[in-house]
């Protein structure tokens, strides 16, 4: 099992949400399919958000975009740090070092 627990397919979650909307009780579905009540409630909430009738939280598309953008920001920060260190290194290398006289 992964760090975040079991991963269910979108199709499975959709079917469970449809069963809830059809009138089935969440605890009953939880026992029948081995999914936590908490997970089912979250799926129903997220489906309502995605349909535009929820509690104004992030839709699935917005959540995916946010995750992608966070990853991109993290990568850009790493690249900037690498470039900053490289620039500092090159700046030190380019400082003129006095040459020794060969007249001695």
C-alpha positions as CSV (number, residue, x, y, z in Angstrom):
1,X,0.0,0.0,0.0
2,X,1.3,3.5,-0.9
3,X,1.9,6.3,1.5
4,X,-1.6,7.8,0.7
5,X,-3.5,4.5,1.0
6,X,-5.5,2.7,-1.6
7,X,-6.0,4.3,-5.0
8,X,-9.3,3.8,-6.7
9,X,-10.0,4.3,-10.3
10,X,-12.1,7.3,-11.5
11,X,-14.7,4.9,-12.9
12,X,-15.0,3.2,-9.5
13,X,-15.4,6.5,-7.6
14,X,-17.9,7.6,-10.2
15,X,-20.0,4.5,-9.7
16,X,-20.0,4.9,-6.0
17,X,-21.1,8.5,-6.2
18,X,-23.9,7.5,-8.6
19,X,-25.1,4.9,-6.1
20,X,-25.1,7.6,-3.3
21,X,-27.1,9.9,-5.6
22,X,-29.5,7.1,-6.3
23,X,-30.3,6.9,-2.6
24,X,-28.0,4.2,-1.3
25,X,-26.6,4.9,2.2
26,X,-22.9,5.7,2.5
27,X,-22.3,3.3,5.5
28,X,-23.9,0.5,3.6
29,X,-21.7,1.1,0.5
30,X,-18.7,1.4,2.7
31,X,-19.3,-2.1,4.1
32,X,-20.2,-3.6,0.7
33,X,-17.2,-2.3,-1.2
34,X,-14.6,-2.0,1.6
35,X,-14.2,1.8,1.1
36,X,-14.1,4.1,4.1
37,X,-17.1,6.3,4.8
38,X,-14.7,9.3,4.8
39,X,-13.5,8.5,1.3
40,X,-17.1,8.1,-0.1
41,X,-18.1,11.4,1.5
42,X,-15.1,13.1,-0.1
43,X,-15.9,11.6,-3.5
44,X,-19.5,12.9,-3.3
45,X,-18.3,16.4,-2.2
46,X,-15.8,16.5,-5.0
47,X,-18.4,15.4,-7.6
48,X,-20.7,18.2,-6.4
49,X,-17.8,20.7,-6.8
50,X,-17.0,19.4,-10.3
51,X,-20.7,19.8,-11.2
52,X,-20.7,23.4,-9.9
53,X,-23.1,22.7,-7.0
54,X,-20.6,22.1,-4.2
55,X,-19.1,24.2,-1.4
56,X,-17.0,26.3,-3.8
57,X,-13.8,24.2,-3.1
58,X,-11.4,23.4,-5.9
59,X,-12.7,21.3,-8.8
60,X,-10.8,18.3,-9.9
61,X,-9.3,20.2,-12.9
62,X,-8.3,23.1,-10.7
63,X,-6.7,20.7,-8.2
64,X,-4.8,18.9,-11.0
65,X,-3.6,22.3,-12.4
66,X,-2.5,23.4,-8.9
67,X,-0.5,20.3,-8.4
68,X,1.1,20.7,-11.8
69,X,2.0,24.4,-11.1
70,X,3.4,23.5,-7.7
71,X,5.7,21.0,-9.3
72,X,6.7,23.5,-12.0
73,X,7.5,26.1,-9.3
74,X,9.6,23.7,-7.4
75,X,11.5,22.7,-10.5
76,X,12.1,26.4,-11.5
77,X,13.4,27.2,-8.0
78,X,15.9,24.3,-8.2
79,X,17.0,25.5,-11.7
80,X,17.4,29.1,-10.4
81,X,19.5,27.9,-7.5
82,X,21.7,25.9,-9.8
83,X,22.2,28.9,-12.1
84,X,22.9,31.2,-9.2
85,X,25.6,28.9,-7.9
86,X,27.1,28.5,-11.4
87,X,27.1,32.3,-11.9
88,X,28.9,32.8,-8.5
89,X,31.4,30.1,-9.4
90,X,32.2,31.6,-12.8
91,X,32.4,35.1,-11.2
92,X,35.1,33.8,-8.8
93,X,37.0,32.1,-11.7
94,X,37.0,35.3,-13.7
95,X,38.6,37.5,-11.0
96,X,42.0,38.4,-12.3
97,X,44.7,36.7,-10.3
98,X,48.0,38.6,-10.4
99,X,50.5,36.8,-12.5
100,X,54.0,36.1,-11.1
101,X,56.8,37.8,-12.7
102,X,59.2,35.6,-14.6
103,X,62.1,38.1,-14.0
104,X,63.1,36.5,-10.7
